[in-house]
Amino acid sequence: MIVKIVSKNFDIPDSHKLHVALEHDRYTTLKKLFSMTPQEVTQEVSKSGLRGKGGGGAHTGDKWKLIPSSHEKPTYLVVNADESEPGTFKDRQIMEYDPHLLIEGIINASYAIGAHHSYIYIRGEYVFWAKRMQEAIDEAYEAGYLGEDVGGYGYKLDVTLHRGAGAYICGEKSALLESLEGKRGHPRLKPQGKEPEWFFGGPTVVNNVETIASVPYIIENGFEAYRAYGTECSPGTMLFGISGHINKPGVYELPFGVSMKEVLEHIAGGVKGGKKLKAIIPGGSSCAILRADEIENITLDYESLKEHGSTLGTGGMIVLDEDVSMPEAMKNLFEFYHHESCGQCTPCREGTGWVDKILKRLLDGEGKKEDYDTMLDVCDMLNGKTICVFAPSVAFIAESYIKKFKEEFYELCK
């Protein structure tokens, strides 16, 4: 069940160093890459069905095709390494154990969209991973894989690592770009139609770390090889980070479409201490929670999770055992979301704080009988009335806790 595409070199000692990376197939795609036209590279990625692995699941090839064929401003590739979703810890595995895979993917993607400068926007707290990534970038420059003549193929590409200031909202691509431009990290209004992102007026593609790291395999082996894994609508693999009350927490690369129940019981070793499973957050904290009785027929792919009222997200699966208090778990999350709301939109700024205060009152034994309905009313206020998806996501998860574990919240409402 476990597959080794992105994680192929993770267990090799010193795999982050260039000389070891070269011994294990890094930068081997360049010969084939530069024998293709940029349009052929984009088409190969498009046919592979590669989807964004940062939470949204958008088709990567479709995003690349939004870059205009001619434009007076430079084109940019921005890699989103602002991994800040609670329960998500997969991208840092790539940057720690195989940073040259990410650089190789950046070369592939940049060539496809015509970018000569790429940025890696990394979470500010990721000091170790930023240092490791920068060391790999320096090695790549010194060896000629970056710079004026990439690999001797006549293509110019510079890569800049940029550390953010630790704002969760900067994981949202437009807020990330605002921050990268030196402004406050506030999400932008969405355009009416489909178009690329814009960085200093230049057309830009923003992709997640794991998404870009998946590209070399597709170019090297062809789209059919990637489609050999996963499902028709969710092809390929994903790094799933499993944490919480589980016997074998860790990061596992799995093909899309595997049974969630089998993964928890056989790969992750079952619930810790022999206790019963109470709930699972399937893809990072911004996904609707699932009760234990809901996971029986769920498979790990975008379509199955959507069908069951949640999302695959970033693949950060948080396992909760029978002793967990759901009001306490929700309070823990809402302290985070209340703090991390950027404050640009009043419903989000006030609504997250409102729910957080109600939860505190409930847990302090001062609950009121109307509190349950008030929280649901606030969720309605949050949904669809803000610039970005932060507030709707928060409303989505809040409703899942409140409705699926109604009795636990009712007990706290006097």
C-alpha positions as CSV (number, residue, x, y, z in Angstrom):
1,M,0.0,0.0,0.0
2,I,2.9,2.4,0.8
3,V,4.4,3.9,-2.4
4,K,7.7,5.7,-2.8
5,I,7.5,8.5,-5.4
6,V,8.1,11.7,-3.5
7,S,9.4,9.9,-0.4
8,K,11.8,7.6,-2.4
9,N,15.0,9.1,-0.9
10,F,13.7,9.9,2.6
11,D,15.4,6.9,4.3
12,I,18.8,7.4,2.6
13,P,21.5,8.8,4.9
14,D,22.5,12.4,4.0
15,S,20.0,12.4,1.2
16,H,19.7,16.2,1.5
17,K,23.3,16.6,0.3
18,L,23.9,17.1,-3.4
19,H,26.4,14.3,-3.9
20,V,24.1,11.8,-2.3
21,A,21.1,13.2,-4.2
22,L,22.9,12.8,-7.5
23,E,23.6,9.2,-6.7
24,H,19.9,8.7,-6.3
25,D,18.4,10.1,-9.5
26,R,18.1,13.8,-8.7
27,Y,18.3,16.2,-11.7
28,T,18.1,13.3,-14.1
29,T,14.9,14.8,-15.6
30,L,16.7,17.8,-17.0
31,K,17.9,16.1,-20.2
32,K,14.3,15.0,-21.1
33,L,12.8,18.2,-19.8
34,F,14.9,20.5,-22.1
35,S,14.2,18.2,-25.1
36,M,10.5,19.1,-24.7
37,T,8.8,22.4,-25.4
38,P,7.2,24.2,-22.4
39,Q,3.8,23.4,-23.8
40,E,4.6,19.7,-23.9
41,V,5.8,19.7,-20.3
42,T,2.5,21.5,-19.2
43,Q,0.5,19.0,-21.3
44,E,2.3,16.0,-19.6
45,V,1.5,17.4,-16.2
46,S,-2.1,18.1,-17.2
47,K,-2.6,14.6,-18.6
48,S,-1.2,13.1,-15.3
49,G,-4.1,14.6,-13.4
50,L,-1.7,16.0,-10.8
51,R,-3.7,17.9,-8.2
52,G,-2.6,20.6,-5.7
53,K,-1.6,19.0,-2.4
54,G,-1.8,22.1,-0.3
55,G,-5.5,21.7,0.5
56,G,-7.5,22.9,-2.5
57,G,-6.9,20.0,-4.9
58,A,-7.0,22.1,-8.0
59,H,-5.6,20.6,-11.2
60,T,-2.0,21.7,-11.6
61,G,-1.9,21.6,-15.4
62,D,-5.0,23.9,-15.6
63,K,-3.3,26.4,-13.3
64,W,-0.2,26.4,-15.5
65,K,-2.2,27.0,-18.6
66,L,-3.6,30.2,-17.2
67,I,-0.2,31.9,-17.7
68,P,-0.5,34.1,-20.9
69,S,1.7,33.2,-23.8
70,S,3.0,36.8,-23.9
71,H,3.1,39.4,-21.2
72,E,5.3,42.5,-20.7
73,K,6.1,41.6,-17.1
74,P,8.1,38.6,-16.0
75,T,6.4,35.3,-15.1
76,Y,7.0,33.8,-11.7
77,L,6.7,30.5,-9.9
78,V,6.0,30.8,-6.1
79,V,6.3,27.6,-4.0
80,N,4.0,27.7,-0.9
81,A,6.0,26.3,2.0
82,D,4.1,28.1,4.6
83,E,3.0,24.9,6.2
84,S,1.0,26.1,9.2
85,E,-2.2,24.0,9.3
86,P,-2.5,22.4,12.7
87,G,-1.9,18.6,12.2
88,T,0.0,19.1,8.9
89,F,3.7,18.3,8.7
90,K,4.4,16.7,5.4
91,D,6.1,19.4,3.3
92,R,8.9,19.8,5.8
93,Q,9.7,16.2,5.3
94,I,10.5,16.9,1.7
95,M,12.6,20.0,2.6
96,E,14.5,18.0,5.3
97,Y,15.2,14.8,3.5
98,D,15.1,15.6,-0.2
99,P,15.4,19.4,-0.8
100,H,17.0,18.8,-4.2
101,L,13.8,17.0,-5.4
102,L,11.9,20.3,-4.7
103,I,14.6,22.3,-6.6
104,E,14.4,19.8,-9.5
105,G,10.6,20.2,-9.5
106,I,11.0,24.0,-9.5
107,I,13.2,23.8,-12.5
108,N,10.6,21.6,-14.3
109,A,7.7,23.9,-13.4
110,S,9.6,27.1,-14.1
111,Y,10.5,25.9,-17.6
112,A,7.0,24.9,-18.3
113,I,5.5,28.3,-17.5
114,G,8.4,30.4,-18.7
115,A,9.5,31.6,-15.2
116,H,13.2,32.7,-14.7
117,H,12.8,33.6,-11.1
118,S,11.1,31.3,-8.5
119,Y,10.4,32.0,-4.8
120,I,10.0,29.6,-2.0
121,Y,7.9,31.2,0.7
122,I,8.6,29.3,3.9
123,R,7.0,29.5,7.3
124,G,9.1,31.8,9.6
125,E,9.2,29.2,12.4
126,Y,10.7,26.6,10.1
127,V,14.2,27.8,11.0
128,F,15.9,24.4,10.6
129,W,14.1,23.6,7.3
130,A,14.8,27.1,5.9
131,K,18.5,26.6,6.6
132,R,18.5,23.1,5.1
133,M,16.7,24.4,2.0
134,Q,19.1,27.3,1.6
135,E,22.0,25.0,1.8
136,A,20.6,22.9,-1.0
137,I,19.9,26.0,-3.1
138,D,23.5,27.1,-2.6
139,E,24.8,23.6,-3.6
140,A,22.6,23.7,-6.8
141,Y,24.0,27.1,-7.7
142,E,27.5,26.0,-7.2
143,A,27.0,22.9,-9.3
144,G,25.3,24.8,-12.1
145,Y,21.8,23.5,-11.6
146,L,20.6,27.0,-10.9
147,G,21.7,30.3,-12.3
148,E,22.5,31.6,-15.7
149,D,22.8,28.2,-17.4
150,V,20.7,25.5,-15.7
151,G,22.5,22.2,-16.2
152,G,24.2,23.5,-19.3
153,Y,20.9,23.7,-21.2
154,G,20.9,27.4,-21.7
155,Y,18.0,28.2,-19.4
156,K,18.3,30.9,-16.7
157,L,16.6,30.4,-13.4
158,D,17.1,32.0,-10.0
159,V,15.5,30.7,-6.8
160,T,15.0,32.8,-3.7
161,L,14.0,31.5,-0.3
162,H,11.8,34.0,1.6
163,R,10.9,33.5,5.3
164,G,7.5,34.6,6.3
165,A,6.6,36.1,9.7
166,G,4.5,33.2,11.0
167,A,1.0,34.2,9.9
168,Y,-1.4,31.3,9.2
169,I,-3.3,33.4,6.7
170,C,-0.2,33.7,4.5
171,G,-0.8,30.0,3.6
172,E,-3.6,31.5,1.5
173,K,-2.0,32.2,-1.9
174,S,-3.0,35.8,-2.4
175,A,-2.1,36.7,1.1
176,L,1.2,35.0,0.6
177,L,1.8,37.1,-2.5
178,E,0.9,40.3,-0.6
179,S,3.4,39.4,2.1
180,L,6.0,38.6,-0.6
181,E,5.5,42.0,-2.1
182,G,6.3,43.5,1.3
183,K,2.7,44.3,2.3
184,R,0.5,43.1,5.1
185,G,-0.6,39.5,4.5
186,H,-4.2,40.1,3.7
187,P,-6.1,38.0,1.1
188,R,-7.0,39.7,-2.2
189,L,-10.5,39.9,-3.7
190,K,-11.0,37.0,-6.1
191,P,-11.2,37.8,-9.8
192,Q,-14.5,37.3,-11.7
193,G,-13.1,34.8,-14.2
194,K,-10.2,32.4,-14.3
195,E,-6.7,34.0,-14.4
196,P,-3.3,33.5,-12.9
197,E,-2.1,35.0,-9.7
198,W,-0.1,38.2,-10.0
199,F,3.2,39.1,-8.3
200,F,4.4,42.7,-8.8
201,G,2.1,42.7,-11.9
202,G,3.6,39.6,-13.4
203,P,1.6,36.4,-14.1
204,T,2.4,33.9,-11.4
205,V,1.7,30.3,-10.4
206,V,1.5,29.4,-6.8
207,N,1.9,25.7,-6.0
208,N,2.4,23.7,-2.8
209,V,5.8,22.0,-2.0
210,E,4.5,18.5,-2.5
211,T,2.8,19.4,-5.7
212,I,6.0,20.7,-7.2
213,A,8.0,17.8,-5.8
214,S,5.7,15.4,-7.7
215,V,6.5,16.9,-11.1
216,P,9.9,15.2,-11.8
217,Y,8.4,11.7,-11.5
218,I,5.8,12.7,-14.1
219,I,8.4,14.1,-16.5
220,E,10.8,11.3,-16.1
221,N,8.3,8.4,-16.3
222,G,5.4,9.9,-18.3
223,F,1.8,10.7,-17.2
224,E,0.7,7.0,-17.5
225,A,3.2,6.0,-14.7
226,Y,1.7,8.6,-12.3
227,R,-1.9,7.6,-13.2
228,A,-1.0,4.0,-12.4
229,Y,-1.6,5.0,-8.8
230,G,-4.7,6.4,-7.2
231,T,-8.1,6.8,-8.8
232,E,-9.5,8.2,-12.0
233,C,-10.3,11.6,-10.5
234,S,-7.6,11.6,-7.9
235,P,-4.5,10.1,-9.5
236,G,-1.1,9.5,-8.0
237,T,-0.1,9.6,-4.3
238,M,0.0,11.9,-1.3
239,L,2.0,12.2,1.8
240,F,-0.4,11.6,4.7
241,G,0.7,12.8,8.1
242,I,-1.0,10.8,10.8
243,S,-0.9,12.1,14.4
244,G,-2.9,12.1,17.6
245,H,-3.9,9.0,19.6
246,I,-2.4,6.5,17.2
247,N,0.3,3.8,17.8
248,K,2.4,4.6,14.8
249,P,2.2,8.3,14.0
250,G,4.2,9.5,11.0
251,V,4.2,10.5,7.4
252,Y,3.2,7.8,4.9
253,E,3.1,8.1,1.1
254,L,-0.1,6.4,0.0
255,P,-2.0,6.1,-3.3
256,F,-5.2,8.0,-3.4
257,G,-8.3,5.7,-3.0
258,V,-7.0,3.5,-0.1
259,S,-9.4,2.7,2.8
260,M,-9.1,5.2,5.6
261,K,-10.0,2.4,8.1
262,E,-7.3,0.1,6.8
263,V,-4.7,2.9,6.9
264,L,-5.6,3.6,10.6
265,E,-5.7,0.0,11.7
266,H,-2.9,-1.6,9.7
267,I,-0.4,1.1,8.6
268,A,-0.7,3.4,11.6
269,G,-1.2,0.6,14.1
270,G,-4.6,1.4,15.5
271,V,-5.7,3.7,18.3
272,K,-3.2,4.0,21.1
273,G,-3.7,2.1,24.3
274,G,-6.3,-0.2,22.9
275,K,-9.0,2.5,23.3
276,K,-11.9,3.1,20.9
277,L,-11.8,5.6,18.1
278,K,-14.1,8.5,18.7
279,A,-13.4,10.8,15.8
280,I,-10.9,11.7,13.1
281,I,-9.9,15.0,11.5
282,P,-9.1,13.7,8.0
283,G,-6.9,16.4,6.4
284,G,-5.7,19.0,8.9
285,S,-7.7,21.1,11.4
286,S,-9.7,23.1,8.8
287,C,-11.6,19.9,7.7
288,A,-14.9,18.9,9.1
289,I,-14.5,16.2,11.8
290,L,-15.8,12.7,11.2
291,R,-17.3,10.4,13.9
292,A,-15.8,6.9,14.2
293,D,-19.0,5.4,12.7
294,E,-18.6,7.5,9.5
295,I,-15.3,6.2,8.3
296,E,-16.3,2.7,7.5
297,N,-16.6,3.3,3.7
298,I,-14.4,6.3,3.3
299,T,-11.4,6.2,1.0
300,L,-8.6,8.7,1.0
301,D,-9.3,10.8,-2.1
302,Y,-11.0,14.1,-2.8
303,E,-14.3,12.7,-4.1
304,S,-14.9,10.3,-1.2
305,L,-14.2,12.8,1.5
306,K,-16.4,15.4,-0.2
307,E,-19.2,12.8,-0.5
308,H,-18.9,12.2,3.3
309,G,-19.1,15.9,4.2
310,S,-15.5,16.7,4.7
311,T,-12.4,17.4,2.7
312,L,-9.0,15.7,2.1
313,G,-7.2,19.0,2.8
314,T,-3.4,18.5,3.3
315,G,-3.7,14.9,4.4
316,G,-3.0,15.7,8.0
317,M,-5.1,13.0,9.8
318,I,-5.6,13.7,13.5
319,V,-6.9,10.7,15.5
320,L,-9.0,11.2,18.6
321,D,-9.8,8.5,21.1
322,E,-12.9,7.9,23.2
323,D,-11.6,10.1,26.1
324,V,-11.5,13.3,24.2
325,S,-13.9,16.1,25.1
326,M,-15.2,17.6,21.9
327,P,-16.0,21.0,23.4
328,E,-12.4,21.1,24.7
329,A,-11.0,20.0,21.3
330,M,-13.0,22.7,19.5
331,K,-11.9,25.3,22.0
332,N,-8.3,24.4,21.4
333,L,-8.8,25.0,17.6
334,F,-10.8,28.2,18.0
335,E,-8.1,29.8,20.2
336,F,-5.9,29.2,17.1
337,Y,-8.4,30.5,14.5
338,H,-9.4,33.5,16.7
339,H,-5.7,34.4,17.0
340,E,-4.9,33.8,13.3
341,S,-7.8,35.7,11.7
342,C,-6.1,38.5,9.8
343,G,-8.9,40.9,10.8
344,Q,-9.6,42.2,7.3
345,C,-13.2,41.1,7.3
346,T,-15.5,41.9,10.2
347,P,-17.5,38.6,10.2
348,C,-14.3,36.6,10.5
349,R,-12.6,38.9,13.0
350,E,-15.6,39.1,15.3
351,G,-17.1,35.7,14.6
352,T,-14.1,33.6,15.5
353,G,-13.7,35.5,18.7
354,W,-17.4,35.2,19.6
355,V,-17.4,31.4,19.3
356,D,-14.1,31.2,21.2
357,K,-15.6,33.3,24.1
358,I,-18.8,31.1,24.2
359,L,-16.7,27.9,24.3
360,K,-14.7,29.4,27.2
361,R,-17.9,30.2,29.1
362,L,-19.2,26.7,28.5
363,L,-16.0,25.0,29.7
364,D,-15.9,27.3,32.8
365,G,-19.4,26.0,33.8
366,E,-21.2,29.3,33.0
367,G,-23.0,28.1,29.9
368,K,-26.5,29.4,28.9
369,K,-29.2,27.4,27.1
370,E,-29.1,29.7,24.1
371,D,-25.3,29.3,23.6
372,Y,-25.7,26.2,21.3
373,D,-28.0,28.1,18.9
374,T,-25.9,31.2,19.1
375,M,-22.8,29.3,17.9
376,L,-24.7,28.0,14.9
377,D,-26.0,31.5,14.1
378,V,-22.4,32.8,14.2
379,C,-21.4,30.0,11.8
380,D,-24.1,31.2,9.4
381,M,-22.7,34.8,9.7
382,L,-19.2,33.5,8.9
383,N,-20.1,31.5,5.8
384,G,-19.8,33.2,2.4
385,K,-19.5,36.8,3.7
386,T,-15.7,37.3,3.6
387,I,-12.9,37.8,1.1
388,C,-11.2,34.5,1.5
389,V,-12.2,31.0,2.6
390,F,-10.8,31.3,6.2
391,A,-14.2,32.1,7.7
392,P,-16.3,29.6,5.7
393,S,-13.8,26.9,6.6
394,V,-14.0,27.8,10.3
395,A,-17.8,27.8,10.1
396,F,-17.6,24.4,8.3
397,I,-15.5,22.8,11.1
398,A,-17.5,24.4,13.9
399,E,-20.8,23.1,12.6
400,S,-19.3,19.6,12.3
401,Y,-18.3,19.5,16.0
402,I,-21.4,21.2,17.3
403,K,-23.9,19.0,15.3
404,K,-22.1,15.7,15.4
405,F,-21.4,15.8,19.1
406,K,-24.5,17.7,20.1
407,E,-25.0,16.0,23.4
408,E,-21.6,17.0,24.7
409,F,-22.3,20.7,24.0
410,Y,-25.9,20.5,25.3
411,E,-24.5,19.1,28.7
412,L,-22.6,22.4,29.1
413,C,-25.5,24.6,28.2
414,K,-27.6,25.2,31.4
